[in-house]
Amino acid sequence: MQEGKTYRDLFTMLREEPAAKAYFENLPAPVRQQMSTRAFRVNSFESMRDYADNLTRGDG
């Protein structure tokens, strides 16, 4: 995975990056669901990780 690479949205990134897909699939189901409903907010692996951290802390 290229460091700092951005994508159109979460689903594009999951299609193109196996490591991002593996990370996403290991998140708790409620976090995956919330992230999927706001896929436009996630355009890089870093933003996905940050968003997952916020959701698991309850800041989402």
Buried (B, 14 or more C-beta within 10 A) or exposed (E): EEEEBEBEEBEBBBEEBEEBEEBBEEBEEEBBEBBEEEBEBBBBBEBBBEBBEEBEEEEB
